[in-house]
Amino acid sequence: MNVDDMNITRKQLTEVLAEIPVGACVLISGHTRADGDSIGSVLALTRAFELRGIQAIPLLADNATPPAPYLWMAGCEKFTRPEELLPESAQSESPSNFAADVFIALDTPDFGRLNKAGELLRQSNKSIIIDHHPPLKESYADLRYTQVEAAATGELIWALLGEMNWQRDEAIATACYVSTLSDTGSFQFSNTSKETFAYTSEMIEAGAQPAKIAQQLYGQKPLAALHLEGRILSRAKLLNGGAVVHSYLSDADLQELGVPVDYTENLIDLIRCVQDTDVALFITQSSKGPRLSLRSDGKFDVSAVAQRFGGGGHKPAAGITWPDKTATKEQILDELLPHLPQGEEGAEMASCQKDWKLVSLPVTEDDTLEI
Ligand SMILES: [Mn+2]
C-alpha cells in the first residue's frame, strides 16, 4: 500500500476509533518481550473500549505470561496469548482462523516485533498502528498513526482519550503512568518533556499513585535478580577510548542464578551512568541468538547504528537482534565498535585510576541520625 494512504492524521485516528461499533471484536496488542509501555498502553486502551461497552481483548505478542512486575495491574489477568486464539491443530502445523474486526498494534513499529500476534493481524479485517517510534518506510497495517514526540505510547493514548472525551478512570490513569514511567526511565531520559509532566499530573489527579507504582515496578525483585545485577556491574568495561561502556549477560547466567527472564528488562540502565561515556552497549546472549541494547544521552543517534544491522528504535535508545545468531560477543564488538563514538586513546585506563583522595568514609557524630 502507498505509504501516504496508510499514514493518518490524529483527527482521522480519532474518527476511526470513534466509529468502532459496540459488538465489534477488537484485538489490542503490544510487542514481543513486553515492557512497561507495551503492557500499560494495551491495558489502557482495552479498558477505554470496555468503558464504552466494546469488548476489546488485550493481546500479548508472545505465547508467555506478562512479566511479573506488571501482574498487579488491573486487567492484566485478561491478557490473552496468541495460541489461545490460534491453536495449532494436531494434524497440521497451520494455525486456525480468528478474524478480528479491528486489530490495534501499539508501540510496535515493525511486523517482526508482533511475533506470534502477527498472524492475528493478518487475519483481521482492519489493522491500525498507534505508536511513538520513528515510523519505518514500510508499514504492516492498513492505517498508521505515529507521534514521535510522545514519551511513551501510553502517554499518547492518555492524551488521545482526553481529546476524544472518552472516560479515563483510575485503571487507565495507572496503566498510562506505568507506560510513561517505564519509557522515560523514571523521568530521567531525554524524551521527558513538560507535556510528560502535564499528562502524568492528570493521571495522578485521576487516581494513579506514583509511590505505589514505582514500588511495584522497581521495589519487588527477587534477591537473585540483585545477584545478576552484581554480575553485570562487575563486567562493565570501557571501550572505544572510554566513549562506550559495555556489559553483557547470557542465558547461562539466568539459569545459574535462578533469575526469571521477567527481571531482565532495562538492565542496560545499570551501566549507562558511567561518567564521560557517550553510549552504553549491552549484549544478551540467548538461545535465540545475541540481542543488543544501545543507549545514548540523545546526542549520538544509536537508532541509526541499529538500523545498519537490521535493528531499530529511537535516537537515544535502540536495539538489534544480531543477524548472525552464532556470533560471539567478540565478533559483534569487532563489527559494531567502529560505528560507535571514539574517545581518546588511553581514556579507559585513566577512568579507573583516578587519584582519589578519599581513603575512608567520613564519620558523623552520630551515625544513627543520618538518613
Ligand atoms: Mn514505548
Boltz pocket constraint, residues with backbone or C-beta under 6 A from the ligand:
constraints:
  - pocket:
      binder: B
      contacts: [[A, 37], [A, 38], [A, 107], [A, 132], [A, 151], [A, 152], [A, 153], [A, 183]]
      max_distance: 6.0
